[in-house]
Amino acid sequence: MELTILQQIILGLIQGITEWLPISSSGFVALAASNWFNITSVDALVRTALFFHLGTFLAALIYFRKEVGDLFYTLFKYKSSSEVYKKTFNFILIATIISGIIGILILQLLTGIDSALELTGKTITGAIAILLLVTGIIQLKPKNKGLKTEHNLNLKDSILLGIAQGLATLPGLSRSGTTVSVLLLRKFDDTTALKLSFLLSLPIVLIGNILLNAKDFAATSFPIWGLLASFVFGLLTIHGLMKLSKKINFAWFALIFGLLMLVSLLI
């Protein structure tokens, strides 16, 4: 990931702002990296997008510090923890394991495609556009507000969310949009769905970076400025954009943007 300081900041800004919206931050980071900065390797795009998630990971860690603290307490004091903390902890643990396995399989598939085909910026744009359309369609379905909260979490929720988050390894398929949509379809209320979705992202982002990007941490090309930009913009926008995402149906934004991207390929 040899990027200039300006390129790092641009990608960090995109990640910091779009992470909290159900429109695929990975897709937009990959789109910018492939079209503006000539990164056309699918593997490199996935790793780059995942790396900049570390900035918003730190922002979410601060924003949800109470919830994270409760989960850490449950980890070390499981027997004495409340039932709701146990359910949330079990939900995140099981879903993370499932999504990790699916994510690794998808990444291997993408790497195979990358080595077999000579991909261009237009090819990547087209693929991301299609996945944005899928994201939008998924989000159009959930309309009725649910009544479930963390107290109602069960094994089926963990499995479904693990699958949804694993599939979101594909750049362009929104992780937050997909997981929130599944939770809403499971009749969880908006606030709980958003909170669980972001809490669910924390371990997988950290583990994914340890497995895929650990060697870059010691490299001289370590994009610290992009990471800092992702963190700062993520922290500045998380509260406002989370409120906005509950009032606006971003499904139409994803659909329109995806269609515009496909049209641009024909011009």
TIPA-780930 format. One line per field, with one value per residue (C-alpha): y, x, z; residue number from 1; residue in one letter. Coordinates in Angstrom, 1 decimal, padded with zeros to 4 digits. Layout:
BEGIN
py	Y;...
px	X;...
pz	Z;...
num	NUM;...
residuo	A;...
# end
This chain:
BEGIN
py	000.0;002.6;005.8;009.4;011.4;013.1;009.8;008.3;011.2;011.0;007.3;007.8;010.6;008.4;005.6;007.8;009.3;006.3;003.7;004.7;004.7;001.5;002.2;000.2;002.1;-000.7;-000.3;003.5;003.1;000.4;002.5;005.5;003.4;001.7;004.6;007.5;005.7;002.8;000.0;-002.8;-005.9;-007.3;-008.6;-005.2;-003.4;-005.7;-005.3;-001.5;-001.2;-003.4;-001.5;001.9;000.3;000.3;004.1;003.8;000.8;003.0;005.7;003.1;001.7;005.2;005.8;002.4;002.3;001.5;-001.4;-002.7;-002.4;-004.5;-007.2;-007.3;-007.7;-010.6;-012.2;-012.4;-012.6;-014.7;-016.5;-013.3;-011.2;-010.4;-012.5;-009.7;-009.3;-013.1;-013.1;-010.2;-011.7;-015.1;-013.4;-011.6;-014.6;-017.0;-014.5;-013.5;-017.1;-017.7;-014.5;-015.0;-018.5;-017.1;-014.0;-016.2;-018.3;-015.3;-013.7;-016.8;-016.8;-013.2;-013.9;-016.7;-014.5;-011.8;-014.1;-015.6;-012.4;-009.1;-006.7;-003.0;000.0;-000.4;-004.0;-003.3;-000.3;-002.6;-005.2;-002.7;-001.1;-004.4;-005.1;-001.6;-002.4;-005.6;-003.6;-001.2;-004.0;-005.7;-002.5;-001.8;-004.8;-004.0;-001.3;-002.3;-001.3;-004.3;-004.7;-007.0;-005.9;-007.6;-009.6;-011.5;-012.6;-016.3;-018.8;-018.2;-014.5;-015.3;-017.6;-015.3;-012.3;-014.3;-015.2;-011.7;-010.1;-012.8;-012.1;-008.4;-009.2;-008.4;-004.7;-002.9;-005.1;-002.9;-004.7;-002.3;-002.2;-006.0;-006.7;-004.0;-005.2;-008.8;-007.6;-005.5;-008.5;-010.4;-007.7;-005.9;-002.2;000.4;001.5;-002.1;-003.1;-000.3;-000.8;-004.6;-004.1;-001.8;-003.9;-006.9;-005.1;-004.5;-008.0;-008.9;-005.7;-006.2;-009.9;-009.3;-006.7;-008.9;-011.8;-009.9;-006.7;-007.4;-007.4;-003.9;-002.5;-002.5;-001.4;002.0;002.5;002.2;004.7;006.4;009.5;007.7;005.8;009.0;010.6;007.6;007.9;011.6;011.9;008.7;010.1;013.5;012.1;008.9;010.5;012.7;010.1;007.4;009.6;010.5;006.8;006.1;008.8;008.4;005.3;005.0;002.1;004.6;006.3;002.9;002.0;005.4;005.5;001.9;002.7;005.9;003.8;001.3;004.1;005.7;002.5;002.8;006.4
px	000.0;002.4;000.3;001.2;000.2;-002.6;-003.9;-003.9;-005.9;-008.4;-009.0;-009.1;-011.7;-013.9;-013.7;-014.3;-017.5;-019.0;-018.4;-021.5;-023.8;-025.2;-023.7;-020.4;-017.4;-015.2;-016.8;-016.2;-012.6;-011.9;-013.6;-011.4;-008.2;-008.8;-009.9;-007.9;-004.8;-004.5;-004.7;-006.4;-005.4;-008.6;-006.5;-004.7;-008.1;-009.6;-006.5;-006.4;-010.1;-009.7;-006.7;-008.5;-011.2;-008.8;-009.3;-013.1;-012.5;-010.8;-013.5;-016.2;-014.2;-014.3;-018.0;-019.1;-016.7;-019.4;-020.7;-017.2;-016.3;-019.4;-018.3;-014.8;-016.3;-018.4;-015.3;-013.5;-016.5;-018.9;-020.7;-021.4;-022.5;-026.1;-028.1;-028.2;-024.4;-024.0;-026.4;-024.6;-021.2;-022.3;-023.9;-020.7;-018.4;-020.4;-021.1;-017.5;-016.3;-018.8;-018.1;-014.3;-014.5;-016.7;-014.5;-011.4;-013.1;-014.2;-010.8;-009.2;-011.8;-011.0;-007.3;-007.9;-009.9;-007.3;-004.5;-006.6;-007.9;-006.3;-008.6;-009.0;-010.5;-013.7;-014.1;-013.8;-016.1;-018.7;-018.4;-018.8;-021.7;-023.6;-022.9;-024.1;-027.4;-027.6;-027.0;-029.8;-032.2;-031.5;-032.3;-035.5;-037.2;-037.1;-039.7;-041.6;-039.9;-039.3;-039.6;-036.6;-033.5;-030.3;-032.5;-034.0;-030.8;-030.5;-028.3;-030.2;-029.5;-025.8;-025.6;-027.5;-025.5;-022.2;-023.2;-024.3;-021.1;-018.9;-020.5;-019.8;-016.1;-017.0;-016.1;-019.3;-021.6;-022.2;-021.4;-023.4;-026.3;-026.4;-026.2;-028.6;-031.1;-030.9;-031.4;-034.4;-035.8;-035.4;-037.6;-035.0;-035.6;-033.5;-031.3;-030.4;-029.8;-027.3;-025.5;-025.2;-024.0;-021.2;-020.2;-020.1;-017.6;-015.0;-013.5;-013.6;-011.8;-009.1;-008.6;-008.8;-006.0;-003.8;-004.1;-003.9;-002.0;000.3;003.4;002.6;002.6;006.4;006.8;008.2;005.1;002.8;000.0;-000.3;-001.8;-004.7;-005.3;-005.3;-007.7;-010.0;-010.0;-010.5;-013.3;-014.9;-015.0;-016.2;-019.1;-020.2;-022.9;-024.5;-024.4;-025.8;-028.8;-029.1;-029.0;-032.0;-034.0;-033.1;-033.4;-030.0;-031.1;-032.1;-028.7;-027.0;-029.3;-028.9;-025.1;-024.8;-026.9;-024.8;-021.6;-023.0;-024.1;-020.6;-019.1;-021.2;-020.2
pz	000.0;-001.2;-001.2;-001.0;002.1;000.1;-001.2;002.3;003.6;000.8;001.4;005.2;004.8;002.6;005.1;008.1;006.6;004.8;007.5;009.5;006.5;005.0;001.6;001.7;002.9;001.5;-001.9;-002.0;-000.7;-003.3;-006.0;-005.2;-004.9;-008.3;-010.4;-008.8;-007.6;-010.0;-007.5;-009.6;-007.7;-005.9;-003.1;-002.6;-002.7;-000.1;002.1;001.7;002.5;005.5;006.7;006.7;008.8;011.6;011.9;012.3;014.5;017.0;016.6;017.2;020.2;021.8;020.9;022.2;025.1;027.7;025.6;024.9;028.6;029.4;026.9;028.3;031.8;030.5;028.9;032.3;034.6;032.5;035.3;037.3;034.2;033.5;031.1;028.4;028.5;028.1;025.1;023.4;024.0;022.7;019.7;018.8;019.4;017.2;014.5;014.3;013.9;011.1;009.3;009.7;008.0;005.2;004.7;004.4;001.7;-000.2;000.0;-001.4;-004.2;-005.0;-005.0;-007.5;-009.7;-009.4;-010.6;-013.4;-014.9;-015.7;-014.0;-014.8;-013.1;-015.2;-014.3;-010.6;-010.9;-012.6;-009.9;-007.1;-008.9;-009.0;-005.3;-004.4;-006.3;-004.2;-001.0;-002.0;-002.8;000.5;002.4;000.6;002.3;006.1;006.7;009.9;013.1;015.4;019.1;019.9;021.8;023.0;025.5;022.5;020.8;020.0;018.1;014.8;015.0;015.5;012.5;010.2;011.1;010.8;007.2;006.4;007.7;006.0;002.6;003.1;002.6;-001.1;-001.6;-002.5;-000.4;002.6;005.9;008.0;005.5;005.2;008.9;009.9;007.3;008.6;012.1;011.1;009.2;012.5;014.1;016.1;016.7;014.8;017.7;018.7;015.1;014.6;017.9;017.4;013.8;014.9;017.9;015.6;013.3;016.0;016.4;012.7;011.7;014.3;013.5;009.8;010.0;012.2;009.7;006.4;007.1;010.1;007.9;006.7;010.3;010.4;006.7;005.9;003.6;006.6;005.8;009.2;007.8;006.2;009.4;011.3;008.8;009.0;012.8;013.1;010.5;011.8;015.3;014.1;012.1;013.9;016.1;013.5;010.7;012.9;013.6;009.9;008.9;011.1;009.4;005.8;003.7;002.1;000.0;-002.7;-002.5;-003.0;-005.9;-007.7;-007.2;-008.4;-011.5;-012.2;-012.0;-014.5;-016.9;-016.7;-018.0;-021.1;-021.9
num	1;2;3;4;5;6;7;8;9;10;11;12;13;14;15;16;17;18;19;20;21;22;23;24;25;26;27;28;29;30;31;32;33;34;35;36;37;38;39;40;41;42;43;44;45;46;47;48;49;50;51;52;53;54;55;56;57;58;59;60;61;62;63;64;65;66;67;68;69;70;71;72;73;74;75;76;77;78;79;80;81;82;83;84;85;86;87;88;89;90;91;92;93;94;95;96;97;98;99;100;101;102;103;104;105;106;107;108;109;110;111;112;113;114;115;116;117;118;119;120;121;122;123;124;125;126;127;128;129;130;131;132;133;134;135;136;137;138;139;140;141;142;143;144;145;146;147;148;149;150;151;152;153;154;155;156;157;158;159;160;161;162;163;164;165;166;167;168;169;170;171;172;173;174;175;176;177;178;179;180;181;182;183;184;185;186;187;188;189;190;191;192;193;194;195;196;197;198;199;200;201;202;203;204;205;206;207;208;209;210;211;212;213;214;215;216;217;218;219;220;221;222;223;224;225;226;227;228;229;230;231;232;233;234;235;236;237;238;239;240;241;242;243;244;245;246;247;248;249;250;251;252;253;254;255;256;257;258;259;260;261;262;263;264;265;266;267
residuo	M;E;L;T;I;L;Q;Q;I;I;L;G;L;I;Q;G;I;T;E;W;L;P;I;S;S;S;G;F;V;A;L;A;A;S;N;W;F;N;I;T;S;V;D;A;L;V;R;T;A;L;F;F;H;L;G;T;F;L;A;A;L;I;Y;F;R;K;E;V;G;D;L;F;Y;T;L;F;K;Y;K;S;S;S;E;V;Y;K;K;T;F;N;F;I;L;I;A;T;I;I;S;G;I;I;G;I;L;I;L;Q;L;L;T;G;I;D;S;A;L;E;L;T;G;K;T;I;T;G;A;I;A;I;L;L;L;V;T;G;I;I;Q;L;K;P;K;N;K;G;L;K;T;E;H;N;L;N;L;K;D;S;I;L;L;G;I;A;Q;G;L;A;T;L;P;G;L;S;R;S;G;T;T;V;S;V;L;L;L;R;K;F;D;D;T;T;A;L;K;L;S;F;L;L;S;L;P;I;V;L;I;G;N;I;L;L;N;A;K;D;F;A;A;T;S;F;P;I;W;G;L;L;A;S;F;V;F;G;L;L;T;I;H;G;L;M;K;L;S;K;K;I;N;F;A;W;F;A;L;I;F;G;L;L;M;L;V;S;L;L;I
# end
